[in-house]
């Protein structure tokens, strides 16, 4: 067991206006993401399954050709290797993504 405080986790800018913090075990990872209004996660894919959940703000996500707008308390299941992207709408967005297996490229600690 390991307690953590999100704001104290190491952070890095993933793209302009997008900050990532992460926590992980051997087989599961959670990334905590802050997106400035209008910031964009470019279309990409990876072999990891992903569950994205919005905590605050509105996030437009496209996955496997379908576009949805997610608000606080809503999420999206992204299968492995599905093309997906995201855009923060009018206000800042706080969200988290769960990945399995962990994304080695996101590991900071």
KEGU-439104 format. One record per atom (N, C-alpha, C): y, x, z; residue in one letter. Coordinates in steps of 0.1 Angstrom, whole numbers, plus 5000, padded with zeros to 4 digits. Last residue first. Layout:
<atoms>
> py; px; pz; code
> Y; X; Z; A $
...
</atoms>
This chain:
<atoms>
> py; px; pz; code
> 5080; 5080; 4884; X $
> 5078; 5085; 4898; X $
> 5064; 5090; 4899; X $
> 5082; 5071; 4859; X $
> 5093; 5079; 4863; X $
> 5090; 5086; 4877; X $
> 5067; 5057; 4830; X $
> 5065; 5063; 4844; X $
> 5075; 5073; 4847; X $
> 5068; 5049; 4804; X $
> 5078; 5044; 4814; X $
> 5077; 5050; 4827; X $
> 5047; 5060; 4790; X $
> 5060; 5064; 4786; X $
> 5071; 5059; 4795; X $
> 5025; 5047; 4801; X $
> 5027; 5061; 4806; X $
> 5041; 5065; 4802; X $
> 5023; 5016; 4812; X $
> 5029; 5023; 4801; X $
> 5033; 5037; 4805; X $
> 4991; 5005; 4824; X $
> 5004; 5009; 4826; X $
> 5010; 5016; 4813; X $
> 4973; 4980; 4803; X $
> 4974; 4991; 4813; X $
> 4988; 4995; 4814; X $
> 4998; 4959; 4815; X $
> 4984; 4964; 4817; X $
> 4978; 4968; 4804; X $
> 5029; 4951; 4829; X $
> 5021; 4957; 4818; X $
> 5007; 4960; 4823; X $
> 5056; 4929; 4834; X $
> 5044; 4935; 4839; X $
> 5036; 4939; 4828; X $
> 5091; 4930; 4836; X $
> 5079; 4930; 4828; X $
> 5068; 4936; 4835; X $
> 5119; 4911; 4848; X $
> 5109; 4921; 4850; X $
> 5098; 4919; 4840; X $
> 5155; 4909; 4847; X $
> 5142; 4905; 4843; X $
> 5132; 4915; 4848; X $
> 5188; 4899; 4843; X $
> 5179; 4906; 4852; X $
> 5165; 4901; 4849; X $
> 5216; 4901; 4822; X $
> 5202; 4896; 4824; X $
> 5195; 4905; 4834; X $
> 5250; 4890; 4818; X $
> 5240; 4900; 4821; X $
> 5226; 4894; 4824; X $
> 5256; 4864; 4793; X $
> 5258; 4871; 4806; X $
> 5248; 4882; 4808; X $
> 5250; 4856; 4767; X $
> 5264; 4857; 4771; X $
> 5266; 4864; 4784; X $
> 5219; 4873; 4762; X $
> 5229; 4864; 4757; X $
> 5242; 4866; 4764; X $
> 5200; 4900; 4752; X $
> 5207; 4894; 4763; X $
> 5218; 4885; 4757; X $
> 5171; 4900; 4733; X $
> 5186; 4901; 4733; X $
> 5191; 4894; 4744; X $
> 5141; 4915; 4721; X $
> 5148; 4907; 4730; X $
> 5163; 4910; 4729; X $
> 5108; 4915; 4704; X $
> 5122; 4920; 4706; X $
> 5129; 4911; 4716; X $
> 5076; 4924; 4691; X $
> 5085; 4916; 4699; X $
> 5098; 4923; 4701; X $
> 5044; 4922; 4677; X $
> 5058; 4926; 4675; X $
> 5066; 4918; 4684; X $
> 5015; 4928; 4697; X $
> 5024; 4918; 4691; X $
> 5038; 4924; 4689; X $
> 4998; 4946; 4711; X $
> 5002; 4948; 4697; X $
> 5010; 4938; 4690; X $
> 4988; 4921; 4735; X $
> 4988; 4935; 4730; X $
> 4991; 4936; 4715; X $
> 5010; 4893; 4739; X $
> 4997; 4899; 4737; X $
> 4999; 4914; 4732; X $
> 5032; 4882; 4762; X $
> 5032; 4890; 4749; X $
> 5019; 4897; 4748; X $
> 5045; 4853; 4776; X $
> 5033; 4862; 4775; X $
> 5033; 4869; 4762; X $
> 5075; 4848; 4793; X $
> 5068; 4848; 4781; X $
> 5056; 4858; 4781; X $
> 5092; 4826; 4817; X $
> 5087; 4839; 4812; X $
> 5080; 4837; 4799; X $
> 5118; 4815; 4840; X $
> 5109; 4813; 4828; X $
> 5104; 4827; 4823; X $
> 5136; 4821; 4860; X $
> 5123; 4814; 4864; X $
> 5114; 4811; 4852; X $
> 5164; 4818; 4840; X $
> 5159; 4822; 4853; X $
> 5146; 4814; 4856; X $
> 5154; 4814; 4805; X $
> 5164; 4813; 4816; X $
> 5157; 4817; 4829; X $
> 5148; 4823; 4772; X $
> 5143; 4822; 4785; X $
> 5155; 4822; 4795; X $
> 5144; 4810; 4741; X $
> 5154; 4815; 4750; X $
> 5149; 4812; 4764; X $
> 5122; 4823; 4715; X $
> 5125; 4814; 4726; X $
> 5137; 4819; 4733; X $
> 5105; 4826; 4684; X $
> 5117; 4829; 4692; X $
> 5119; 4818; 4702; X $
> 5077; 4840; 4669; X $
> 5083; 4828; 4676; X $
> 5094; 4833; 4684; X $
> 5066; 4864; 4659; X $
> 5072; 4854; 4649; X $
> 5078; 4842; 4656; X $
> 5056; 4878; 4681; X $
> 5047; 4873; 4671; X $
> 5053; 4862; 4662; X $
> 5085; 4870; 4698; X $
> 5072; 4876; 4699; X $
> 5063; 4869; 4689; X $
> 5118; 4872; 4709; X $
> 5109; 4869; 4697; X $
> 5096; 4877; 4699; X $
> 5140; 4860; 4732; X $
> 5129; 4869; 4729; X $
> 5122; 4863; 4717; X $
> 5170; 4860; 4748; X $
> 5164; 4855; 4736; X $
> 5153; 4865; 4733; X $
> 5178; 4852; 4781; X $
> 5173; 4862; 4772; X $
> 5166; 4856; 4760; X $
> 5203; 4847; 4806; X $
> 5195; 4841; 4795; X $
> 5191; 4852; 4785; X $
> 5203; 4850; 4842; X $
> 5208; 4851; 4829; X $
> 5199; 4845; 4818; X $
> 5176; 4863; 4862; X $
> 5189; 4858; 4861; X $
> 5194; 4860; 4847; X $
> 5149; 4867; 4857; X $
> 5153; 4864; 4871; X $
> 5167; 4858; 4871; X $
> 5123; 4862; 4834; X $
> 5138; 4863; 4836; X $
> 5141; 4859; 4850; X $
> 5095; 4881; 4826; X $
> 5100; 4870; 4834; X $
> 5115; 4872; 4837; X $
> 5067; 4889; 4806; X $
> 5081; 4891; 4808; X $
> 5087; 4878; 4816; X $
> 5038; 4906; 4804; X $
> 5043; 4894; 4809; X $
> 5058; 4896; 4813; X $
> 5017; 4923; 4781; X $
> 5030; 4922; 4788; X $
> 5033; 4908; 4792; X $
> 4993; 4947; 4772; X $
> 4996; 4933; 4774; X $
> 5009; 4933; 4783; X $
> 4998; 4975; 4751; X $
> 4997; 4969; 4764; X $
> 5000; 4954; 4764; X $
> 5002; 4988; 4727; X $
> 4989; 4983; 4730; X $
> 4987; 4976; 4744; X $
> 5033; 4976; 4712; X $
> 5025; 4986; 4720; X $
> 5012; 4980; 4724; X $
> 5062; 4973; 4691; X $
> 5049; 4968; 4696; X $
> 5042; 4980; 4704; X $
> 5095; 4960; 4685; X $
> 5085; 4971; 4687; X $
> 5072; 4964; 4690; X $
> 5129; 4955; 4679; X $
> 5115; 4950; 4676; X $
> 5106; 4962; 4677; X $
> 5151; 4965; 4706; X $
> 5147; 4964; 4692; X $
> 5132; 4960; 4690; X $
> 5169; 4948; 4728; X $
> 5156; 4956; 4727; X $
> 5151; 4954; 4713; X $
> 5204; 4948; 4731; X $
> 5192; 4944; 4723; X $
> 5181; 4954; 4725; X $
> 5232; 4932; 4748; X $
> 5223; 4944; 4745; X $
> 5210; 4939; 4739; X $
> 5247; 4910; 4754; X $
> 5247; 4914; 4740; X $
> 5237; 4926; 4737; X $
> 5254; 4920; 4787; X $
> 5255; 4910; 4777; X $
> 5255; 4916; 4763; X $
> 5229; 4944; 4798; X $
> 5243; 4940; 4797; X $
> 5243; 4929; 4786; X $
> 5200; 4941; 4817; X $
> 5205; 4941; 4803; X $
> 5220; 4936; 4804; X $
> 5176; 4956; 4837; X $
> 5190; 4950; 4837; X $
> 5195; 4952; 4823; X $
> 5143; 4953; 4848; X $
> 5152; 4956; 4837; X $
> 5165; 4949; 4839; X $
> 5115; 4967; 4861; X $
> 5126; 4959; 4865; X $
> 5138; 4963; 4855; X $
> 5081; 4967; 4854; X $
> 5094; 4973; 4852; X $
> 5105; 4963; 4854; X $
> 5050; 4973; 4868; X $
> 5061; 4963; 4868; X $
> 5074; 4971; 4865; X $
> 5016; 4978; 4860; X $
> 5029; 4983; 4861; X $
> 5039; 4971; 4861; X $
> 4982; 4988; 4867; X $
> 4992; 4977; 4865; X $
> 5006; 4983; 4868; X $
> 4964; 5008; 4873; X $
> 4961; 4999; 4862; X $
> 4971; 4988; 4859; X $
> 4974; 5024; 4894; X $
> 4966; 5030; 4883; X $
> 4965; 5021; 4871; X $
> 5008; 5012; 4898; X $
> 4995; 5017; 4904; X $
> 4987; 5023; 4893; X $
> 5044; 5013; 4898; X $
> 5030; 5012; 4892; X $
> 5019; 5016; 4901; X $
> 5077; 5004; 4889; X $
> 5067; 5007; 4900; X $
> 5053; 5005; 4894; X $
> 5109; 5012; 4875; X $
> 5095; 5008; 4874; X $
> 5087; 5012; 4887; X $
> 5139; 5003; 4858; X $
> 5133; 5009; 4870; X $
> 5118; 5004; 4869; X $
> 5162; 5006; 4832; X $
> 5149; 5003; 4836; X $
> 5146; 5010; 4849; X $
> 5190; 4991; 4814; X $
> 5185; 5001; 4825; X $
> 5171; 4996; 4830; X $
> 5209; 4989; 4786; X $
> 5196; 4985; 4792; X $
> 5191; 4995; 4801; X $
> 5231; 4998; 4772; X $
> 5232; 4986; 4780; X $
> 5219; 4981; 4787; X $
> 5213; 5015; 4748; X $
> 5226; 5011; 4752; X $
> 5226; 4998; 4760; X $
> 5181; 5020; 4763; X $
> 5189; 5018; 4751; X $
> 5203; 5014; 4756; X $
> 5173; 5028; 4788; X $
> 5163; 5028; 4777; X $
> 5169; 5026; 4764; X $
> 5183; 5048; 4814; X $
> 5188; 5039; 4803; X $
> 5178; 5040; 4791; X $
> 5165; 5047; 4844; X $
> 5170; 5054; 4832; X $
> 5174; 5044; 4822; X $
> 5159; 5053; 4880; X $
> 5163; 5045; 4868; X $
> 5166; 5053; 4856; X $
> 5139; 5051; 4909; X $
> 5145; 5059; 4898; X $
> 5148; 5050; 4886; X $
> 5146; 5026; 4933; X $
> 5137; 5032; 4924; X $
> 5144; 5041; 4914; X $
> 5165; 5012; 4948; X $
> 5163; 5026; 4951; X $
> 5153; 5033; 4942; X $
> 5164; 4986; 4940; X $
> 5176; 4993; 4937; X $
> 5175; 5008; 4940; X $
> 5138; 4978; 4951; X $
> 5140; 4979; 4937; X $
> 5152; 4988; 4934; X $
> 5120; 4995; 4974; X $
> 5132; 4987; 4973; X $
> 5136; 4989; 4958; X $
> 5085; 4994; 4984; X $
> 5096; 4999; 4977; X $
> 5108; 4990; 4977; X $
> 5055; 5003; 5001; X $
> 5067; 4994; 5000; X $
> 5078; 5001; 4992; X $
> 5023; 5005; 4993; X $
> 5035; 5013; 4993; X $
> 5047; 5004; 4991; X $
> 4988; 5009; 5000; X $
> 5000; 5000; 5000; X $
> 5012; 5009; 5000; X $
</atoms>
